[in-house]
Amino acid sequence: MTRLLDADDIRRALRRLAHEIVEANHGADDLVLMGVQTRGVPLAERLAANIEAIEGQAVPYGPLDVTLYRDDVASRPVRALNDTRFPVDVNAITVVIVDDVLFTGRTIRAAMDAILDVGRPDAIRLVTLIDRGHRELPIRADHVGKNLPTALAERITVRLAEIDDVDEVVLEAVAGDGVADGARSASGSGVRA
């Protein structure tokens, strides 16, 4: 196991990402952050706090559970649904999807479907703490905390203090074939293989 980012690295990345979001949106008006369950939620909360510190204006944020929108829902273990809560009407505003790790792009496709089921935003943008590559869908993050190219036989694990009592990003080797094992453990665990 190799630690790639520590708490200070994550804090600096989130501060920079907040500045990028504000710049791309020309301020904090007509903006909502939706954190993909599980670790995207505290990341969205932290980004909202950073944006408020920059702009002096609160930015609404909420949790987004994409479980029922996944294209592999039938092949995944059954799990309890998490909360989805849109704090504002998403019509005619910019919705920023916040996730911890961008890998194949399938989670983000599911997140876009979930958002479009409730409204028609002016724009949907994507912020991710880590982009590890290996896309299966044509999805690209608008704002990335850190690009960390990986092998398929490696796993990126994001741990956040709100859930895991520590802020860090680590790289681990995956036993077995890596892809199937990592895909099964990825959802909601902070682990993205």
Summary of the structure (lengths in Angstrom):
residues: 193
radius of gyration: 15.8
end to end distance: 13.6
largest distance: 49.2
contacts: 634
relative contact order: 0.19
helix: 33%
strand: 26%
